[in-house]
Amino acid sequence: MMTQTAVLNQLYPAFTVSTAQLRLMIESFRRDMIAGLTGKPASLAMLPSGLTKPAGQETGAFLALDFGGTNVRAFLIELQGNGRHALLKRRDAPLVDPAGLYNYAAATATAEELFNFLAAQAAALSESNRDYCLGFTFSFPFKLYDAANAVLLYWTKEIATSGVAGKNVAALLRDALTRQGMDNIRPAAIVNDTVSTLIAAAYRDAAADIGSICGTGHNTCYLEPGALNCHGQPTYLNIESGNFDQAPANAYDRLLDRNSERPGAGRLEKGCSGRYIGELLRLVLLDLSHQGLLPPLPAGGPPPYALTGKDLALLLEDATPDLQGISHWLSELGGADGGYPGRAALKTAAALISRRSARLATATYVAILHHIDPGLTRRHVIAIDGSLYEKLPGYAAAIAETLAELLGQSAENVSCRLSKDGSGLGAAVAAATTLGSAAFTPRRL
């Protein structure tokens, strides 16, 4: 049986990334960015969106559909110009029914079933006697052919719906809308969630030029001055940064990767996204039990991916003197806690996993800043959406601290801003920017 001190001596070096390691990662990330931009082999896809910065004066009512994780969200949004908007309607639906009635994320689900479900969410917010322009936030790697046509390259975040990879997802949505008699809804723009988050922020603040998701998944985009759209304007690039393959990794990371849906892929995302940090906590929990700091867990412990970022938040928020909240959490998993040392080790593990996630993400932001503004002479806003940044205790603070650590005095020119529900607003703004006019008002048929 290992002591608490011995376990902590094992966990700290495993989940701590030093300033020197982050600087090496920054240089590797920059090299991969350049390789991806020039068509050389790289772990970063550097996918162009074809969209440039909004004017901030776009107006009109637009439908938005946001699909990128465990929930699908539909919005009816009115853009009011001057960076203002109003949410008129919203609808949320789980991709996997809690009662087990359906699972559109499973390989047994078909493309038609999934897109019928997506179309139904948008249709529920519409009126049959009005025309609607729709922006579609699709948070998976895709190859863009034009603003409204894109082919899914591969699924991520353990989604495995059959018949979608290699297909035009915008066409699948259009066909599903037609099947439901909703030809009055026209998908006008398909965007990655990072791009829609950034467009939403740029609609309000022209200095926003980096967008990131720190939630179920992890990815980042930015405005690339050297890549131009068809109108000769700088365009947003979806980096697919979660696939970066040179981030520091430990034994828990390697075990998670070996047992994942796509071993060897998405290495950065597996170290810092909400989908995977809960799994890292589960692996630590099993290890603590195996080493005797916690009693044996019934039935081998929680099943894979049963723990999430919410579990880390629960552990981090427990401020009771003897960590009774963690004791209760352990009992809900069906096991005894074995005393305070085990509870304290779990809280430490949650803090280390969370802080490492924030530091790894921040290193990629610094790499992008060095690429687009080497002297950091301009003001930059990093727009971030996602449950980790918004809700995980200490996460946003760790990003700010790491920016200051890596940028020094220049960090004064960089600020991070929560772009809550940016995927919905950004999809609406993206749809507006494709119309070639600042205004679009749904007409009556």
Secondary structure, DSSP 8 states (H G I E B T S, - for coil): ---HHHHHHHHHHHH---HHHHHHHHHHHHHHHHHHHTT-S-S---EE-S-----S--EEEEEEEEESSSEEEEEEEEEEETTEEEEEEEEEEESB-TTSS-BTTSTTS-HHHHHHHHHHHHHTT--TTB-EEEEEEE-S-EEEEETTEEEE----TT---TT-TTSBHHHHHHHHHHHTT-TTEEEEEEE-HHHHHHHHHHHH-TTEEEEEEESSSEEEEEEEEEEE-TTS-EEEEE--GGG---S---HHHHHHHHTSSSTTS-HHHHHHSHHHHHHHHHHHHHHHHHTTSS---GGGSS-TT---HHHHHHHHH--STT-HHHHHHHHHTTS---SHHHHHHHHHHHHHHHHHHHHHHHHHHHHHHHHH-TT--S-EEEEEESHHHHHSTTHHHHHHHHHHHHHGGGGGGEEEEE-TTHHHHHHHHHHHHTTTSSB----B-
